[in-house]
Amino acid sequence: MVLKREELKTQEYKYGFTTEIENFKAPKGLSEKTIRFISKIKKEPKWMLDW
């Protein structure tokens, strides 16, 4: 049985467990803003940004 992508999104998982995964999207390109965003998500210490 082949399911379409939309059907997979709405179908319940039949084995009884799920995992919520946190998802973030960083701005495109590599800039200071992007590096600060990633550092904040990873909870890195301030000295790493200063370095």
C-alpha positions as CSV (number, residue, x, y, z in Angstrom):
1,M,0.0,0.0,0.0
2,V,1.5,3.3,-1.1
3,L,0.4,6.5,0.8
4,K,0.6,10.0,-0.4
5,R,2.6,12.5,1.6
6,E,-0.5,14.3,2.9
7,E,-2.0,11.0,4.1
8,L,1.2,10.3,6.0
9,K,1.0,13.6,7.9
10,T,-2.6,13.0,9.1
11,Q,-2.3,9.2,9.8
12,E,-1.9,8.2,13.5
13,Y,1.2,6.2,14.4
14,K,-0.1,2.7,15.0
15,Y,2.7,1.5,17.4
16,G,1.6,3.8,20.3
17,F,4.5,6.2,20.9
18,T,5.6,9.5,19.4
19,T,8.6,11.8,19.8
20,E,8.2,15.6,19.6
21,I,11.3,17.1,18.0
22,E,12.0,20.7,18.4
23,N,12.6,22.4,15.0
24,F,14.3,25.7,14.2
25,K,15.0,27.5,11.0
26,A,18.0,29.8,10.8
27,P,18.3,32.6,8.4
28,K,20.0,31.8,5.1
29,G,23.7,32.5,4.7
30,L,26.4,32.8,7.3
31,S,26.3,36.2,9.1
32,E,26.8,37.4,12.6
33,K,23.0,37.3,13.1
34,T,22.9,33.6,12.1
35,I,25.8,32.7,14.4
36,R,24.2,34.5,17.4
37,F,20.9,32.7,16.6
38,I,22.6,29.3,16.6
39,S,24.6,30.1,19.7
40,K,21.5,31.1,21.6
41,I,19.7,27.9,20.6
42,K,22.7,25.8,21.8
43,K,22.9,27.9,25.0
44,E,26.6,28.5,24.5
45,P,28.5,30.8,26.9
46,K,29.1,34.4,26.0
47,W,32.9,33.9,25.7
48,M,32.4,31.7,22.7
49,L,30.8,34.6,20.8
50,D,33.5,37.0,22.0
51,W,36.2,34.6,20.8
